[in-house]
């Protein structure tokens, strides 16, 4: 059972790293969107493409309110929920199966 435990433990940690990376990308992309001069750079476009992986499905259901786009906030809240619920459950399951 320890092999299965190690698998769940590793999957949980990889997912946690990916969620933390995506959260950081969303925050940086949101801050950079306030600087109009940076919107034509490759770095900005790459960050927006990475942030859109999570934000695009949310934008279908949550339209912008005036000039304010709540999509990054909702995406971060969703990622935090997934981290605390799904990822932590996988890590705990892996930990229990190891011993």
Secondary structure by P-SEA (a helix, b strand, c coil): caaaaaaaaaaaaaaaaaaaaaaaaaaaaaaaaacccccccaaaaaaaaaaaaaaaaaaacccccccccaaaaaaaaaaaaaaacaaaaaaaaaaaaac
